[in-house]
Amino acid sequence: MKKTALFGAIALALSVAASAKEWKEVRVGIDATYKPFTYKTPDGKPTGFDVDIANALCAELKAKCVFVEQAWDGMIPGLNAKKYDAIVSSMSITEERKKAVDFTTKYYNTPSRLVVKEAGTIKKLPADLKGKKIGVLKGSTQEKYARGELEKAGAAVVPYEAQDQVYLDIKSGRLDGTVADVVEVTDGFLKTPDGKGWGFVGPTLNEPKYFGEGAGIAIRKSDNDLRDALNKAIKTIRTNGTWKKINDKYFTFEIWGS
């Protein structure tokens, strides 16, 4: 009986090991309009902090990363439709998103803020935003915050398919401001010629009910093996110096967050 039980246990273990998917290729969904996290080089190749992190994690998995571009508001539907296997594109871990997908642990965490003209009339928040048009990325945590806090004060919240479209409409005078990730809006707008005369107003925005627990990698709920492998890989690159090397390539400060 004992020998039979032992053979049965071995057979079961081998069966489980055989059934576990080997991830030799991981298709990664990205929104390449979010500099310095995810954007494209002049010759059209995806680059940025998220892309480098994805490649580092794939290296730990001994897998090839294949990047698939997707507009932001279609990210989760695209994942669940198996257009790609993981989203590595600065997606915040929120309770609402957890209903549709699973997440790894965070791989960074940065706050958001409101950006308006520095010499403008926005002094008292949110009252002074009445009648102002605030552009946000459609389907983002910033849109959720703007609708939850600024819209009820009379601001008009205008969603866009990509964050760089927000900056184009600020430049053209169609918008009075935006709510955006502090790091992204600094590099993607405030440090550019178009950002001259614009700046942050109000407090740092990081309420968990709007902004979640930091940026994680979204995985289909059925792919527990991939989630677990990526969690292990995130821990590895944090401890072996790879994460810091990537961080220091793009930033002068650490964006791991609290």
Protein Blocks (a to p, Z undefined) as FASTA:
>chain_A
ZZmmmmmmmmmmmmmmmmpccdfbccddddfkbcfkbccdfkopaedjklmmmmmmmmmn
opacddddddfklmmmmmmnopafbdcehpacdfklmmmmccdddfbdcdddddddfklm
bfbccklmgoiacdddehiaklmmmmmmmmmnopacdddfbfklmmmmmmnopagbdcdd
fklmmmmmmmpmklgoiacedjddfbfklnonojcddddfklmmlmmmmmmmmmmmmmno
mmmmmmmmmpcbdfkbZZ
